[in-house]
């Protein structure tokens, strides 16, 4: 079965589920017009399957669709944006240097 990603706003995180089991999450803090990503975690049972990239890509695409800025405090999210520069514009220009972008 394909992984399913969805936002869980009550927990302030995006979650990825595999066959109904929580495989990981990307935690954020929401502010008006902004998502600050603070932590991403993939269950060790699901590591090495590309779930982290699928999860973060979905979250960033969702932020773009909702016209939200992103602050990548989470090292995984930051590294993902560095590897996928098409998401750099989600980080406000005045904060990019701070995150090495």
Residue frames as a rotation matrix with the C-alpha (Angstrom) as fourth column:
UNK 1
0.577 0.817 0.000 0.00
0.817 -0.577 0.000 0.00
0.000 0.000 -1.000 0.00
UNK 2
-0.081 -0.577 0.813 1.16
0.506 -0.726 -0.465 3.55
0.859 0.373 0.351 -0.73
UNK 3
-0.679 -0.188 -0.709 2.00
0.723 -0.337 -0.603 5.88
-0.125 -0.922 0.365 2.13
UNK 4
0.333 0.821 0.465 -0.68
0.722 -0.539 0.434 8.42
0.606 0.192 -0.772 3.02
UNK 5
-0.782 -0.580 -0.230 0.34
0.608 -0.626 -0.489 11.90
0.140 -0.522 0.841 4.21
UNK 6
0.289 0.867 0.405 -2.02
0.586 -0.495 0.642 14.28
0.757 0.052 -0.651 5.93
UNK 7
-0.581 -0.395 0.712 -1.92
-0.251 -0.745 -0.618 17.25
0.774 -0.538 0.334 8.22
UNK 8
0.089 0.556 -0.826 -2.99
0.861 0.374 0.344 16.77
0.501 -0.742 -0.446 11.83
UNK 9
-0.098 -0.161 0.982 -3.58
-0.002 -0.987 -0.162 20.38
0.995 -0.018 0.096 12.91
UNK 10
0.877 0.447 0.175 -4.63
-0.185 -0.021 0.983 19.37
0.443 -0.894 0.065 16.44
UNK 11
0.710 -0.691 -0.134 -1.10
0.591 0.481 0.648 18.00
-0.383 -0.539 0.750 16.97
UNK 12
0.726 -0.400 -0.559 0.52
-0.528 -0.846 -0.080 20.69
-0.441 0.353 -0.825 14.78
UNK 13
-0.410 -0.873 0.265 2.19
-0.399 0.433 0.808 18.17
-0.820 0.226 -0.526 12.53
UNK 14
0.267 0.340 -0.902 2.07
-0.936 0.313 -0.159 16.40
0.228 0.887 0.402 9.20
UNK 15
0.009 -0.189 0.982 1.90
-0.544 0.823 0.164 12.63
-0.839 -0.536 -0.095 9.49
UNK 16
-0.244 -0.082 -0.966 2.75
-0.893 0.408 0.191 9.81
0.379 0.909 -0.173 7.14
UNK 17
0.172 0.427 0.888 0.90
-0.683 0.701 -0.205 6.50
-0.709 -0.571 0.413 7.53
UNK 18
-0.582 -0.341 -0.738 1.78
-0.750 0.576 0.324 3.16
0.315 0.743 -0.591 5.97
UNK 19
-0.458 0.512 -0.726 -0.96
0.196 0.855 0.480 0.52
0.867 0.078 -0.492 5.96
UNK 20
0.566 0.817 0.109 -2.74
0.148 -0.231 0.962 2.48
0.811 -0.528 -0.252 8.69
UNK 21
0.496 -0.485 -0.720 0.35
0.862 0.173 0.477 2.67
-0.107 -0.857 0.504 10.92
UNK 22
0.965 -0.212 -0.151 1.96
-0.205 -0.977 0.061 6.00
-0.160 -0.028 -0.987 11.81
UNK 23
0.612 -0.776 0.153 5.34
0.755 0.516 -0.404 5.92
0.235 0.362 0.902 10.10
UNK 24
-0.535 -0.814 -0.226 6.52
0.845 -0.520 -0.128 9.40
-0.013 -0.260 0.966 11.01
UNK 25
0.659 0.744 -0.107 5.70
0.746 -0.665 -0.024 13.05
-0.089 -0.064 -0.994 11.41
UNK 26
-0.492 -0.690 0.530 6.97
0.659 -0.694 -0.291 16.58
0.569 0.206 0.796 10.80
UNK 27
0.162 0.507 -0.847 6.17
0.952 -0.307 -0.001 18.80
-0.261 -0.806 -0.532 13.79
UNK 28
-0.439 -0.269 0.857 5.56
0.548 -0.836 0.019 22.51
0.712 0.478 0.515 13.28
UNK 29
-0.409 0.384 -0.828 4.51
0.636 -0.531 -0.560 25.62
-0.655 -0.755 -0.027 15.15
UNK 30
-0.055 0.499 0.865 1.88
0.927 -0.297 0.230 27.62
0.371 0.814 -0.446 13.32
UNK 31
-0.506 -0.026 -0.862 1.89
0.384 -0.902 -0.198 31.40
-0.773 -0.431 0.466 13.32
UNK 32
0.583 0.759 -0.291 -0.18
0.062 -0.399 -0.915 33.73
-0.810 0.515 -0.279 11.16
UNK 33
0.855 -0.146 -0.497 1.04
-0.518 -0.270 -0.812 33.17
-0.015 0.952 -0.306 7.60
UNK 34
-0.063 -0.992 -0.106 3.88
-0.899 0.103 -0.427 30.90
0.434 0.068 -0.898 8.73
UNK 35
0.973 0.150 -0.175 4.83
-0.060 0.898 0.437 27.33
0.222 -0.414 0.883 9.60
UNK 36
0.120 -0.952 0.281 8.01
-0.974 -0.167 -0.152 26.86
0.191 -0.255 -0.948 11.64
UNK 37
0.727 0.085 -0.681 9.15
-0.129 0.992 -0.013 23.25
0.674 0.098 0.732 11.25
UNK 38
0.375 -0.538 0.755 10.89
-0.921 -0.311 0.236 22.11
0.108 -0.783 -0.612 14.40
UNK 39
-0.440 -0.513 0.737 11.26
-0.620 0.767 0.163 18.31
-0.649 -0.385 -0.656 14.25
UNK 40
0.343 0.481 -0.807 10.86
-0.872 0.483 -0.082 15.42
0.351 0.732 0.584 11.82
UNK 41
-0.434 -0.425 0.794 10.87
-0.720 0.694 -0.022 11.82
-0.542 -0.581 -0.608 12.93
UNK 42
0.166 0.415 -0.894 10.49
-0.784 0.606 0.136 8.54
0.598 0.678 0.426 11.04
UNK 43
0.728 0.156 0.667 9.84
-0.572 0.674 0.467 5.34
-0.377 -0.722 0.580 12.96
UNK 44
-0.295 -0.953 0.072 12.95
-0.766 0.282 0.578 3.13
-0.571 0.115 -0.813 12.75
UNK 45
-0.152 0.311 0.938 10.81
0.266 0.927 -0.265 0.32
-0.952 0.209 -0.223 11.30
UNK 46
0.762 0.539 0.360 10.19
0.507 -0.148 -0.849 2.52
-0.404 0.829 -0.386 8.24
UNK 47
0.331 -0.709 -0.622 13.63
-0.418 -0.702 0.577 4.12
-0.846 0.069 -0.529 7.78
UNK 48
-0.662 -0.740 0.121 15.30
-0.155 0.293 0.944 3.85
-0.734 0.605 -0.308 4.39
UNK 49
-0.272 0.650 0.709 12.02
0.848 0.510 -0.143 3.81
-0.454 0.563 -0.690 2.46
UNK 50
-0.793 -0.130 0.595 12.00
0.473 -0.747 0.467 7.48
0.384 0.652 0.654 1.46
UNK 51
0.166 0.947 -0.276 9.14
0.939 -0.067 0.337 8.34
0.300 -0.315 -0.900 3.79
UNK 52
-0.082 -0.260 -0.962 10.90
0.665 -0.734 0.141 11.41
-0.743 -0.628 0.233 5.20
UNK 53
-0.941 -0.318 -0.116 11.22
0.110 -0.612 0.783 12.98
-0.320 0.724 0.611 1.77
UNK 54
-0.513 0.835 0.202 7.64
0.589 0.171 0.790 12.12
0.625 0.524 -0.579 0.86
UNK 55
0.206 0.583 -0.786 6.42
0.976 -0.184 0.120 13.61
-0.075 -0.791 -0.607 4.12
UNK 56
-0.271 -0.394 -0.878 8.41
0.421 -0.869 0.261 16.85
-0.866 -0.299 0.401 3.89
UNK 57
-0.974 -0.056 0.221 7.68
0.228 -0.305 0.925 17.31
0.015 0.951 0.310 0.19
UNK 58
-0.158 0.987 0.034 3.95
0.813 0.111 0.571 17.04
0.560 0.118 -0.820 0.92
UNK 59
0.245 0.239 -0.940 4.20
0.866 -0.490 0.100 19.49
-0.437 -0.838 -0.327 3.83
UNK 60
-0.621 -0.548 -0.560 6.09
0.235 -0.812 0.534 22.06
-0.748 0.200 0.633 1.75
UNK 61
-0.847 0.398 0.352 3.69
0.361 -0.055 0.931 21.69
0.390 0.916 -0.097 -1.17
UNK 62
0.123 0.927 -0.354 0.81
0.944 0.001 0.331 22.20
0.307 -0.375 -0.875 1.24
UNK 63
-0.055 -0.229 -0.972 2.45
0.621 -0.770 0.146 25.32
-0.782 -0.596 0.184 2.70
UNK 64
-0.948 -0.315 -0.049 2.87
0.140 -0.552 0.822 26.68
-0.286 0.772 0.567 -0.83
UNK 65
-0.524 0.819 0.234 -0.76
0.608 0.168 0.776 25.94
0.596 0.549 -0.586 -1.72
UNK 66
0.424 0.686 -0.592 -1.89
0.901 -0.255 0.350 27.74
0.089 -0.682 -0.726 1.44
UNK 67
0.393 -0.371 0.841 0.50
0.221 -0.850 -0.478 30.64
0.892 0.374 -0.253 0.72
UNK 68
0.992 -0.122 -0.034 2.36
0.021 -0.110 0.994 30.11
-0.125 -0.986 -0.106 4.01
UNK 69
0.296 -0.955 0.020 5.99
-0.756 -0.246 -0.606 30.97
0.584 0.165 -0.795 4.63
UNK 70
0.857 -0.104 -0.504 8.27
0.280 0.916 0.287 28.31
0.432 -0.387 0.815 6.12
UNK 71
0.324 -0.822 0.469 11.04
-0.921 -0.387 -0.041 28.47
0.215 -0.418 -0.882 8.70
UNK 72
0.641 -0.078 -0.763 13.11
-0.102 0.977 -0.185 25.24
0.760 0.196 0.619 8.58
UNK 73
0.270 -0.522 0.809 14.47
-0.962 -0.186 0.201 24.96
0.046 -0.832 -0.553 12.13
UNK 74
0.737 0.045 0.674 14.30
-0.178 0.976 0.129 21.18
-0.652 -0.215 0.727 11.74
UNK 75
-0.271 -0.943 -0.194 17.63
-0.532 -0.021 0.847 19.96
-0.802 0.332 -0.496 10.24
UNK 76
-0.474 0.130 0.871 15.83
0.564 0.804 0.187 17.42
-0.676 0.580 -0.455 8.04
UNK 77
0.641 0.756 0.134 13.48
0.629 -0.416 -0.657 20.03
-0.441 0.505 -0.742 6.55
UNK 78
0.529 -0.534 -0.660 16.40
-0.459 -0.834 0.307 22.42
-0.714 0.141 -0.686 6.09
UNK 79
-0.545 -0.786 0.293 18.46
-0.214 0.468 0.857 19.76
-0.811 0.404 -0.423 4.29
UNK 80
-0.063 0.617 0.785 15.47
0.802 0.500 -0.328 18.85
-0.594 0.608 -0.526 2.11
UNK 81
0.865 0.383 -0.323 15.09
0.169 -0.829 -0.533 22.47
-0.472 0.406 -0.782 1.00
UNK 82
0.086 -0.913 -0.398 18.83
-0.609 -0.364 0.705 22.64
-0.789 0.182 -0.587 0.24
UNK 83
-0.689 -0.330 0.645 18.53
0.186 0.780 0.598 19.53
-0.700 0.532 -0.476 -1.95
UNK 84
-0.136 0.742 0.656 15.35
0.991 0.099 0.093 20.87
0.004 0.663 -0.749 -3.58
UNK 85
-0.845 -0.366 -0.391 15.99
0.419 -0.906 -0.056 24.59
-0.334 -0.211 0.919 -4.19
UNK 86
-0.584 0.710 0.394 12.57
0.247 -0.307 0.919 25.01
0.773 0.634 0.004 -5.78
UNK 87
0.403 0.732 -0.550 11.30
0.768 0.057 0.638 25.33
0.498 -0.679 -0.539 -2.19
UNK 88
-0.579 -0.733 -0.356 13.74
0.810 -0.471 -0.349 28.07
0.088 -0.491 0.867 -1.14
UNK 89
-0.677 0.337 0.655 11.21
-0.022 -0.898 0.439 30.77
0.736 0.283 0.615 -1.97
UNK 90
0.388 0.835 -0.391 8.99
0.413 0.222 0.883 29.49
0.824 -0.504 -0.259 0.86
UNK 91
0.090 -0.462 -0.882 11.59
0.977 -0.129 0.168 30.77
-0.192 -0.877 0.440 3.33
UNK 92
0.951 0.287 -0.113 11.30
0.267 -0.950 -0.161 34.56
-0.153 0.123 -0.980 3.65
UNK 93
0.549 -0.771 0.323 14.32
0.308 -0.172 -0.936 36.25
0.777 0.613 0.143 2.05
UNK 94
0.295 -0.436 0.850 15.30
-0.712 -0.694 -0.109 37.95
0.638 -0.573 -0.515 5.31
UNK 95
0.575 -0.038 0.817 15.65
-0.686 0.522 0.507 34.53
-0.446 -0.852 0.274 7.00
UNK 96
0.948 -0.132 -0.289 17.43
-0.104 0.730 -0.676 32.54
0.300 0.671 0.678 4.29
UNK 97
0.070 -0.994 0.088 20.96
-0.482 -0.111 -0.869 33.37
0.874 0.018 -0.486 5.39
UNK 98
-0.028 0.014 1.000 20.11
-0.996 0.087 -0.029 32.27
-0.087 -0.996 0.011 8.93
UNK 99
0.626 0.370 0.687 19.22
-0.352 0.920 -0.174 28.83
-0.696 -0.133 0.705 7.54
UNK 100
-0.384 -0.902 0.199 22.10
-0.131 0.267 0.955 28.68
-0.914 0.340 -0.220 5.05
UNK 101
0.165 0.551 0.818 19.82
0.789 0.424 -0.445 29.08
-0.592 0.719 -0.364 2.06
